Amino acid sequence: QVQVVESGGGSVQSGGSLRLSCSVFGYAYSSYCMGWFRQAPGKEREGVVTMDSDGDTTYGDSVKGRFTISQDNAKNTVYLQMNSLKPEDTAVYYCAADLTNRCAVYGYWGQGTQVTVST
């Protein structure tokens, strides 16, 4: 059974940094696409960044230059380094896996982790 487990998050002041981690368990292959998404209260879910198994990334316009995704294939883990955080980055952040590696249909989702940025 495939599981996606996130960790990290928390509260930080504007301009600060946080790092989120996301690990995939129960999947023997390293060929999949990982995505980070977020949802703020009263807003639709927003794509933050995706990374396929080749390391190709796609960032959302609102986080370009501030957020960085990286991966540790040996640990089946991806990281989201978030710098220069703004209050508008406050949201529940979700990690998801697309086992087809197309970065299109994410069948496995983490439980979500809260990120709160205060002024």
C-alpha positions as a Markdown table, in Angstrom:
| # | Residue | x | y | z |
|---|---|---|---|---|
| 1 | Gln | 0.0 | 0.0 | 0.0 |
| 2 | Val | 1.4 | 3.3 | -1.1 |
| 3 | Gln | 1.6 | 6.0 | 1.5 |
| 4 | Val | 2.7 | 9.6 | 1.3 |
| 5 | Val | 3.8 | 11.1 | 4.6 |
| 6 | Glu | 4.6 | 14.8 | 5.1 |
| 7 | Ser | 6.5 | 16.5 | 7.9 |
| 8 | Gly | 7.6 | 20.0 | 8.7 |
| 9 | Gly | 5.6 | 23.1 | 8.7 |
| 10 | Gly | 4.7 | 25.3 | 11.5 |
| 11 | Ser | 4.6 | 29.0 | 12.2 |
| 12 | Val | 7.2 | 31.6 | 11.1 |
| 13 | Gln | 7.4 | 35.4 | 10.8 |
| 14 | Ser | 7.3 | 37.1 | 7.4 |
| 15 | Gly | 10.6 | 36.8 | 5.7 |
| 16 | Gly | 11.5 | 33.6 | 7.4 |
| 17 | Ser | 12.1 | 30.0 | 6.1 |
| 18 | Leu | 10.6 | 26.6 | 6.6 |
| 19 | Arg | 11.3 | 23.2 | 5.1 |
| 20 | Leu | 8.8 | 20.5 | 4.4 |
| 21 | Ser | 9.6 | 16.9 | 3.8 |
| 22 | Cys | 7.5 | 14.3 | 2.0 |
| 23 | Ser | 8.3 | 10.6 | 1.8 |
| 24 | Val | 6.7 | 7.8 | -0.3 |
| 25 | Phe | 6.4 | 4.4 | 1.3 |
| 26 | Gly | 5.3 | 1.1 | -0.2 |
| 27 | Tyr | 6.4 | 1.8 | -3.8 |
| 28 | Ala | 9.4 | 0.0 | -5.0 |
| 29 | Tyr | 10.2 | 2.2 | -8.0 |
| 30 | Ser | 11.7 | 5.7 | -8.1 |
| 31 | Ser | 9.9 | 6.7 | -11.3 |
| 32 | Tyr | 7.1 | 9.0 | -10.2 |
| 33 | Cys | 6.2 | 12.6 | -10.1 |
| 34 | Met | 5.9 | 14.5 | -6.8 |
| 35 | Gly | 3.9 | 17.6 | -6.3 |
| 36 | Trp | 3.4 | 20.1 | -3.6 |
| 37 | Phe | 0.0 | 21.9 | -3.4 |
| 38 | Arg | -1.5 | 24.3 | -0.9 |
| 39 | Gln | -4.9 | 25.4 | 0.1 |
| 40 | Ala | -5.7 | 28.5 | 2.1 |
| 41 | Pro | -9.0 | 29.0 | 3.9 |
| 42 | Gly | -11.7 | 30.0 | 1.5 |
| 43 | Lys | -9.5 | 29.4 | -1.5 |
| 44 | Glu | -9.1 | 26.7 | -4.1 |
| 45 | Arg | -6.2 | 24.4 | -4.0 |
| 46 | Glu | -3.1 | 25.8 | -5.7 |
| 47 | Gly | -0.2 | 24.0 | -7.3 |
| 48 | Val | 3.1 | 25.0 | -5.7 |
| 49 | Val | 5.7 | 22.9 | -7.6 |
| 50 | Thr | 6.0 | 19.6 | -9.2 |
| 51 | Met | 9.1 | 17.4 | -9.9 |
| 52 | Asp | 9.3 | 14.3 | -12.1 |
| 53 | Ser | 11.8 | 11.5 | -11.8 |
| 54 | Asp | 14.1 | 13.2 | -14.2 |
| 55 | Gly | 14.3 | 16.2 | -11.9 |
| 56 | Asp | 12.2 | 18.5 | -14.2 |
| 57 | Thr | 10.4 | 21.0 | -12.2 |
| 58 | Thr | 7.4 | 23.4 | -12.6 |
| 59 | Tyr | 6.9 | 26.1 | -10.1 |
| 60 | Gly | 3.8 | 28.2 | -9.5 |
| 61 | Asp | 4.3 | 31.9 | -10.3 |
| 62 | Ser | 3.7 | 33.0 | -6.8 |
| 63 | Val | 6.6 | 31.0 | -5.4 |
| 64 | Lys | 9.2 | 31.2 | -8.1 |
| 65 | Gly | 12.5 | 32.4 | -6.8 |
| 66 | Arg | 11.5 | 31.7 | -3.2 |
| 67 | Phe | 10.7 | 28.0 | -3.0 |
| 68 | Thr | 12.9 | 25.1 | -4.0 |
| 69 | Ile | 12.1 | 21.5 | -4.4 |
| 70 | Ser | 14.7 | 18.8 | -4.1 |
| 71 | Gln | 14.8 | 15.1 | -3.8 |
| 72 | Asp | 16.7 | 12.3 | -2.1 |
| 73 | Asn | 16.0 | 9.2 | -4.2 |
| 74 | Ala | 17.7 | 7.0 | -1.7 |
| 75 | Lys | 15.2 | 8.0 | 0.9 |
| 76 | Asn | 12.2 | 8.3 | -1.5 |
| 77 | Thr | 11.9 | 11.8 | -0.1 |
| 78 | Val | 11.3 | 15.2 | -1.6 |
| 79 | Tyr | 11.9 | 18.5 | 0.2 |
| 80 | Leu | 10.3 | 21.9 | -0.2 |
| 81 | Gln | 12.6 | 24.7 | 1.0 |
| 82 | Met | 10.5 | 27.8 | 1.5 |
| 83 | Asn | 12.4 | 31.1 | 1.9 |
| 84 | Ser | 11.2 | 34.7 | 2.1 |
| 85 | Leu | 7.9 | 33.6 | 3.3 |
| 86 | Lys | 4.9 | 35.9 | 3.1 |
| 87 | Pro | 1.6 | 36.0 | 5.0 |
| 88 | Glu | -0.1 | 35.0 | 1.7 |
| 89 | Asp | 1.9 | 31.7 | 1.8 |
| 90 | Thr | -0.2 | 30.7 | 4.8 |
| 91 | Ala | -2.1 | 27.5 | 3.9 |
| 92 | Val | -2.2 | 23.8 | 4.5 |
| 93 | Tyr | 0.4 | 22.2 | 2.3 |
| 94 | Tyr | -0.1 | 18.8 | 0.7 |
| 95 | Cys | 2.3 | 16.5 | -0.9 |
| 96 | Ala | 1.1 | 14.1 | -3.6 |
| 97 | Ala | 2.5 | 11.4 | -5.8 |
| 98 | Asp | 1.7 | 10.6 | -9.5 |
| 99 | Leu | 3.0 | 7.1 | -10.0 |
| 100 | Thr | 2.7 | 7.4 | -13.8 |
| 101 | Asn | 5.3 | 10.2 | -13.6 |
| 102 | Arg | 3.2 | 12.5 | -15.8 |
| 103 | Cys | 2.7 | 15.1 | -13.1 |
| 104 | Ala | -1.0 | 15.0 | -14.1 |
| 105 | Val | -3.0 | 12.7 | -11.9 |
| 106 | Tyr | -2.0 | 12.5 | -8.3 |
| 107 | Gly | -3.5 | 9.4 | -6.8 |
| 108 | Tyr | -1.7 | 9.5 | -3.4 |
| 109 | Trp | -1.9 | 12.4 | -1.0 |
| 110 | Gly | -0.3 | 13.2 | 2.3 |
| 111 | Gln | -2.3 | 14.3 | 5.3 |
| 112 | Gly | -1.4 | 18.0 | 4.9 |
| 113 | Thr | 0.7 | 20.2 | 7.1 |
| 114 | Gln | -0.1 | 23.7 | 8.3 |
| 115 | Val | 2.2 | 26.6 | 7.4 |
| 116 | Thr | 1.4 | 29.9 | 9.0 |
| 117 | Val | 3.3 | 33.1 | 8.2 |
| 118 | Ser | 2.7 | 36.1 | 10.5 |
| 119 | Thr | 3.5 | 39.7 | 9.8 |
